[in-house]
Amino acid sequence: MLYIVGLGLGDEKDITLRGLEAVKKCDQIFIEAYTSLLSFGLSSDGLSTLENLYGKPVTLADRETVEEKADQILSAAAASDVAFLVVGDPFGATTHTDLVVRAKKLGIVVKVVHNASVMNAVGICGLQLYHYGETVSIPFFTETWRPDSFYEKIQKNRGLGLHTLCLLDIRVKEPTLESLCRGRKQYEPPRYMSINTAIEQLLEVEDNRGESAYDENTMCVGLARLGSEDQKIVSGTMKELQLVDFGAPLHCLVIVGKTHPVEEEMLDFYRLKKQNVEGNDRGTV
């Protein structure tokens, strides 16, 4: 059997009781390590923390393993009980849906254990979940690659008065262009997009497109380390949020649409204060 287990957003303690029971009965445990991170990261100490809780070794499954060598995981699941751990909820990334499809085609029984994800935890900022439109991803720009396909989606959401959740790029174990040309992979250092960088790129796209989907005075909410003890949430204009130090990753951004009075009341708790800019944690829950 293949158990796909959501770990939640904070630390190792956020796994559900049902998820922990599943993990403890498995012969092998893999943890997906590139669509998100737990708050304590995926350092050797982080893995040790998980292993101490589970009482078993945990194998790191990077992008190559999940996307190119999934047969290894599926072969193990065909012969024994295997747990595939995912930060957040199992279906927060399409890669995991693909793994389920492949397993079912091979006749492997799949059991999913859900958990909190950014898609629902973002509700803490006070913007009601059913007032969100399509979620977008903001990739890191390079000198030669500056995609802006997210622009139309944001524009459509705002035209409908809906909020937009922007998921910010995570680049873990990405091969360098030079190494790909040489045929021998070497990897870039991990990079995690900040809210500040995301806004800079969003404003660049608006400047190029000029269709007034948003501007530097558009209200947004920046959320850092959502679900962790030291999470930081600040609401303000794009221009204002660019001045805020949100600290360590992971970050996400919400572009605010039309608001209900109750939403406005909640946003007021996170409204940008002078202290937020200077690094104080006011505006944090």
N, C-alpha and C positions, 0 to 999 in steps of 0.2 A: 504494500500500500504506500502511496505517496501522500504525506501530510503537508499541506501548504499552510504555514502558520504565520499570522500577523503578529508582530512584536510591539505594536504601538509606536509612540513617538519619543518617549523620554529615555529611560534606561532599561536595564535588564528586568526590573520589577514590573514593567508595564505589560508583560505577557499575561494572557488570561489563564485562569486555572485550567480550563479545557485545553488551551495550547500547551501549557506546561505538562499536563498529563500525556498528551500526544508525543511531545519531545522525549519524555523519559522512557517511553516504550519503544522508541526507534533504535535501530542498529547503527544508522549513520545519520549525521546532521550536517546540512549545508546552510550557510547564510549568504544571501545575495548581498553584494557589496558595492553596487554602483548606482542604483537609482535613488538611494537615500542613505542616511547614517543615523545611528542612535546618538544620543547626546554625548556619550563618552567616547565616541568615535570607534574606529576599527583598528586601533593599535593593538600590539600584542597584549597589553594590559586589558583592553576592552574585550578581546576574545577570551582571555583568562577569566574575566568576570562572568561571562556567559557559561563557560565550561564549568566553573565552580558551582553555579546554580543548577546546571543540568546534570552534573556528575558524569559528563561524557565529553570527548573531544568534538570540536566544531571545525568544519572545513570551510574556508573562505571561497566563495564562488564569485569570481569577477565576471566582467562582461563577456570575455572570451569563453569562459566555462559555460555560462548560461546560454549564450547565443550560438556558439560553435561546437560545444562539447556536451550539450545537454544529454546526449545518449548515455554518457557515463552515469548521470543521475538517474535516468530512466531505467537503465539496466539494473542498477542497484535496487530500485523500487520494485522491479518485476520479481526480484528474488527475496526481498526482505522489506521491513518497514523503514522508510526513509522520511526524514523531516527536511523541508525546504523552508527556511526562515526568511521572512520579508519584513523590513522596517515599515511601519504603518500598517496598511491593510493589504492582503495578498493581491488584490486587483487594482492597486494604484498605478500599475505600469502594464502596458500591453504585453511585455515579454512574458509575464507570468501567465497570462491567458493562453499564450502560445504553448507554454509548457504543459498546461492542463489539456489542451487539445491533443498534443502529441501523446501524452500519457493515456488518454482515453482511447485513442486509435490503436494503441498497443495492448489494450485490455487491462491496463493497470487501474486499480481502484484509487480514486482521488478523494481525499477528505480535506475540506477547507475550514480553517479556524480564523474567523474575522477579528479585527481589532480597530482601534481608532486610526484615522489617517488625517493628513493635512486637509483633505477634502471636506471633512466634517468638523475637525478641531478648529478650523479657521472661524467658525461661528462665534468663538469667544470674543471677537472684536465687536460684536453687537449687530453686524449686518446679517440679516436673516438668510438662511441657506437657500430658501426657495426664491430669493431675489437675485441669484447669481445666474449669469449666462455661461457660455462656453469657456472652459478653462484654457489658458494659453501657456506655452513654454517660451521663455526668453533665452536663446542661446548666446554664448560668448561670441562677440564679433571678432573677426581677424582683419588683417589688412586687405585680404582678397575676398572675404566671405562675410557679407553683412545682410543676412536674410531678414525680411520684414513681413513674412506671411501672417504673423500674429496681428498685424495692424488692422486688417479687415475684420477680424473676429472681435477685437476690442471696439472698433467702430460700430459694428452691428449690435454688440451688447449695450453700448452706451445709447445708441439710437432707440433701443427698447427700454431704456431706463434701468438696465441690469448691471450688477457689479461684475467685475472680472478678476478672477484669481489668476495671478501670474506665478508660475513655478519657475524658479531660477536655476540656471545651468549648474550641473555638477560634472566635473571631468576627473574621473578616477581611472588610473591605469590606461591612459590614452596614448597610443603609439605616436612618436614624433614622425613628421613627414619625411625627414631625412632617413630615419631608420627603415621606413617602409620602402623607400627608394633603393636602399641597400639590401633589402630582403632579410634583415635581421632586426627584430623589434627591440627598440628601446623606448622607455616611457617618459612622458612629461610628468613633472611634479603635480600632485593633486591640486585642483582649483575649484573654488566654490564661489559662485557669483554673489555679490553683495547687493543689497537694495539700492545702494548709491550707484553702482555700475548699471543696474537694470534701468534706473530712471534716466541716467545719462544716455543709454542706448535708445530708450523709448522716445526721448526728446529729439534725438538725432533723426530718428525715423519720421517723426512728425514734421520736423523742419524740412526734410526731403520730400515728404508726401504733400504736406500743406493742405490737408483735407479737414483739419480741425476736429479730429477724433478726440483729442485731449490737448492740454497744454501745461505749462509749468504751474498754473494756478488750479489744476484739477485736484480734487481731494483724493487722497489715497490713505491706505493703512499699511505700515510696514510691520512685519512680524518676524522675529528672530528666535530660533531654538524653540519653536512651538511645542508645547507639551512638557517642557523641561522646567526644573525649579527656577532657573534664571531666565525664563523667556522674557522677551521685551516686545511690547506692542505700542506703537506710536501712530497717531493719526495727524495728518497735516497735508498741505499741498505738496506736489512733487518738488517744487523749489525748496520748501522747508525741509522735507525729509532727506534731501541730498546733504544737508548739514549735520544730520544725526549720525552718531557712531553707534551702530547696532551690535557691534561686538562680533563674537565668533559665529560661524555658520551653525545651522542652515538658515537661510533667509527665504521669505516669500513676500509678495506684494499684492495688495488688493487695490484696484482702481475703482473708486466708488461711483455708483450710478445714482439713480433717483432714490432718495431716502425717505423712510417713514419716520414720524416723530419719535417713536420708540427707538429706532436705530440711531437717530440723532442724539438721544439721551445717552445711549451707551458709548457712542463715539466721543462724547464730551469727556468721558473718563480717561480717554487716551489722547486727548488733544495735546498738541505739541506745546511744551513749556520750555522756558529758557534752560531749565535744568536738564531736559532731555538731550539738548544739543551738546551739553557739557559732559554727558555720559552718566548722569544720575538716572536711577531706574524708576523715577516717577512715570506713571503711565503704563506700568507693568502690572500684570496680574500673576 
